[in-house]
Amino acid sequence: MKLALAACGVNAPGNFKFFISRIERFAAEAGLQGAELLVLPEYFSMVMAGAEIKSPDIAAELTYVVDRAEELIAAIVEIAKRHRLYILAGSVPMRNGTEILNRAPFIAPSGTIAYQDKQAMTRFEAEEWGITGGEGPRVFETSLGRIGISICYDSEFPLHVRAQVAAGAKLILIPSCTSTPAGFNRVRLSARARAVENQCYTAMVPLVGTAAWAGSIDTNIGHAALFTPCDEGFPDDGVAAAGPLNEPGLTFADVNFTAIDIVRANGNVLNHRDWAQKIPPCPIVELV
């Protein structure tokens, strides 16, 4: 399959319709290039708040997007249907009763939607926004194969991704939003580690750029990339594709699940097979 990884900029849109037109353009270009799956970043949805909010106010920005979440997702469903694409709509903060969850809507070309919640919250999400961790990892059965989603910080926890791989995922999508080089590297290096230890693909897709109007997404650092095992049939450094740092646009990358099957069966190492099924006992040994 061919992926279109959309590093999205954060310039304020003139209105909701203009914001949707940005996604439409990504989808149109992805389709023209033969991509079957378009991936948007974590919190790309926050950009639409710039249509009305002109100075930083993190509470107002969150409320604006939460109130329009269903309208946004409905619009992206129509884009997926129109362009016959799978679309991971990054992540969208959504109400769940009295709580707000950070949810990744995964949309099929038919318009069918399923969700992966972010499970582990960063300090900003929990302490300043009051966003709550949602349900645990899922795997999505698609016409392209089984795919997992691990939203940004979740990818830093090996067992989140391992549960998805154990359920048959060979590609893990990692939409991200990081405001510092350190944050970007935490997610980038975690994504690379998950690809090696599970012998799978991981695709990192960030929000990029600066937004003087925003408090929640004022600074965003990163680049889109597809990571692989470092073994036979894959790049020696495990980087199949990487876009330019901090520049919006699409990065295209090819995924071959047969190559994953081959390396898991006959690689120079067999990380997928050799993963411990349970945490071994770890005795404390006195050395004084």
Beta strands, then each sheet from edge to edge (+ up, - down):
strand 1: 2-7
strand 2: 37-39
strand 3: 86-88
strand 4: 92-96
strand 5: 99-107
strand 6: 113-117
strand 7: 139-142
strand 8: 145-149
strand 9: 171-176
strand 10: 201-206
strand 11: 209-210
strand 12: 219-220
strand 13: 225-227
strand 14: 239-242
strand 15: 249-254
sheet 1: 4+ 5- 3+ 2+ 1+ 15-
sheet 2: 4+ 5- 6+
sheet 3: 7+ 8- 9- 10- 13+ 14-
sheet 4: 11+ 12-
end
